[in-house]
């Protein structure tokens, strides 16, 4: 019994330390403190900022490479916005769900950035680098050249050209900025003009070697953001993965281009399809509302447990407090970005955390009505309640998993908090409540004990 009571005391101490960590990390103002880095990460709907949605054009990417290209796109955009000092940007890929299965989107959340034009500029400054080969001679090229010339004549006359015309002279190749390893500013030894030398990674080097080998005597056009900036002639196969971009650059323009390429060339074209700006005052009210709702929810449940189950209810309140402390600690340490939907999931999970205790306490009452000693009733109550607790929590976990796998960003925040809550509630109900109840060492059937373990409001 002494061992059980020491274990219960240690759990209480750990819970108190977890609660202190959550509190101390929020009130600290010491920028050098480790706790300063453990403040809650708030999503845009709580902190304010800009939410951008880009549609990625993966039509020219092989199906087996789409996932890699989207991952590269996410990493590059995240690196780009980090260069501008945005605090904790959130860049993620979205596919399927309410969208078509072939619709790939990039979600960019920029906390603290409420200037939409500035946010768009951050993403737009990352260039799309492409290498294109000459279009084969033939009827198709002749028709495209004709359409292109007609469009130029119309535009020169001031007419609006709405038709999208393919490049009549060059076609896309599999080599893009996705395979770029680094770019460097150099100067032509003959003319002293600034040039940009680029180096591809291993896969890009193989593609570049094959491209130059197949196009000896022809030109390969280098396009940046959809515009040709250089059309070098291929004299021989180029191995080693090195290429040179030449053009009418000033030193500053070449330096800027190098910086942009090194910060990340987009592997696929993107199109901005949605923007949303949330002010910090609105986010602040959402935080206050979420905290208030959580406290009210916890308080109502605590009153219910105490009035209905008396002493076991008090133990349940302690376990529920442990549950909240553990959840908040995990949210900070993982860390999890808190959103309004995530707070809703957390509030619901508080109710779910009580379900297991209710099942256990009701089973204990049933065993006591049969004449079992309190200690035996507690043991049987846990044993008989486990099957129901297991099945209900498994179904909740499956629901959270499905929502997280196929839902949008908003739904994923809710699903993540719900899933975490289910797992932590299992620990708090099965382990913490059990240890606390057995630490009481109640083994007699006196009226006092029966009163403490009987239902208060059912009489």
Secondary structure, DSSP 8 states (H G I E B T S, - for coil): -HHHHHHHHHHHHHHHHHHHHHHHHHH---TTSGGGGGS-EE-HHHH-EEEEEEEE--TTS-GGGHHHHHHHHHHHHHHHHHTTT-TT-EEEEEESTTS-TT-EEEEEEEET---HHHHHHHHHTS--EEEEEE--SSHHHHHHHHHHHHHHHHHHTT---------SSEEEEEEEGGGEEEEEEEE-TTT--EEEEEEE-HHHHHHHHHHHHHTTTSEEEEEETTEEEEEEE--S---SSEEEE-SS--HHHHHHHHHHHHH---SS-EEEEEEEEE-HHHHHHHHHHHHHHHHHHHHHHHHHHHHHHHHHHHHHHHHHHHHHHHHHHHHHHHT-EE-HHHHHHHHHHHHHHHHHHHHHHHHHHHHHHTT--HHHHHHHHHHHHHHHHHHHHHHHHHHHHHHHHHS-HHHHHHHHHHHHHHHHHHIIIIIIHHHHHHHT------HHHHHHHS-SS--
